[in-house]
Amino acid sequence: MRWLALPRIALSLTLAALAALVLIGINEAGYRESSFALQEISEAQRSRLALNNLLQDILDAETGQRGYLLTGEVRYREPYDTAVTEVGGNLATLRALYADRPDERARLEQLADHVARKLAELDVSVRLREKGSEDAWKFVLTTDVGREEMNAIRSQATELVAISNRSLLVAQTQISKSLRLARLGIAVVAFAGLVALWLYLRQTEALRSAGERQQEALQRERNALEAEVSERTASLTELATHLQNVRETERGFLARELHDELGSLLTAAKLDVARLKSRLADSPDAAQRLQHLTELLNSGIALKRRIIEDLRPSSLSNLGLVASLEILGREFADQSGIPVEMALEPVTLDESRELTIYRMVQECLTNIGKYAQATEATIVLKNYENHVIVEVSDNGKGFDMNSVRPSTHGLAGMRHRVQAANGKLTVASRPGEGARLTAMLPASRDRDRT
């Protein structure tokens, strides 16, 4: 499902990228056209301003000339002098603006010729007034030269203004066109972006749904596997418990057989040897051999007792758990030379749990004797209201809990035996600090009710 969705995601991303590129292209083209149009508008406005200023300067010059001619006072001539000076600056500005425009430049040169002739006509009358030639400057005023030049100036300026207005209109049209194009492009790109977003969200939702379905399938498989593992673990645990019970039953049966059958045979043999020994008292050699046979029979009987005790401790049935643990601890101390300190409280448990505690303590003492290198051991049995605690510890070399496997030193067997009795086994040890095994088993309710 994910591989099928990848081309669609790629299509969505490609569409979004193309939309972005188109938007960038439209914006760039609109920017360039708008910039050119704004430049055109700026030049048109500057040219119109320069033309208006030129016309205004000529009018100011004419007004100042008339005031000076009529009054003869110098202060009326100042506007004329100022206007004449500014006319050249405005013409220079217009020549710079029309440098790349041949048609406008030609019209400007015609306008400049008329302006020059108009200024010359004004200058002649002013000079004649300065010289006091009143008839002469009046004659100049009565001619139509100045009026004709002024009309020509207005005509040329009007044409140039009209050209500037057309350029301004074209630039404004171009800006409006660029704005419409940008508006249309943004709308198209926005629509394409929405389509790409919709496709992306749709594929994302499809991928999410596929992922959820896959997770659900994996979860179902995981649950099925966990259920199968739990079932098999329970079966193995039940089988192990059954085998343990069968083993204990077989050991008990074998112990009884050894006690009843082999014990009877050895006892009968010992009695027969005693009778033969009394009858062969006169034969020293026979008496010696019978004595040796008696010792062998005694050793066999002792071996039989030890085997029976290992198979099924008779003290557990006859004397109880506390006495059996005391016997077990004393025998271990005698055999290993490791003193065992015991603090045992009377407990009330059923036979299976008593056997579980006995086997656990027996296995712990065996491990201490083999591996712990301890100088002392401790057995503690505590009775609580609802449970019983048994603890076996030593001051030996200990071991690292992180590096030692749980099956080491018979831990797996003890743990299973305790768990089969609905108990919990805890192991605590550090290198150089000895080891402590603690088992907690529930108290027997049957005995409590009795």
Secondary structure, DSSP 8 states (H G I E B T S, - for coil): -HHHHHHHHHHHHHHHHHHHHHHHHHHHHHHHHHHHHHHHHHHHHHHHHHHHHHHHHHHHHHHHHHHHHHH--GGGTHHHHHHHHHHHHHHHHHHHHTTT-HHHHHHHHHHHHHHHHHHHHHHHHHHHHHHT-HHHHHHHHHSSHHHHHHHHHHHHHHHHHHHHHHHHHHHHHHHHHHHHHHHHHHHHHHHHHHHHHHHHHHHHHHHHHHHHHHHHHHHHHHHHHHHHHHHHHHHHHHHHHHHHHHHHHHHHHHHHHIIIIIHHHHHHHHHHHHHHHHHTTT-HHHHHHHHHHHHHHHHHHHHHHHHHHHHS-HHHHHT-HHHHHHHHHHHHHHHH---EEEEE------HHHHHHHHHHHHHHHHHIIIII--S-EEEEEEE-SSEEEEEEEE-S----TTTS-TTGGGHHHHHHHHHHTT-EEEEEE-TTS-EEEEEEEE--HHHHH-
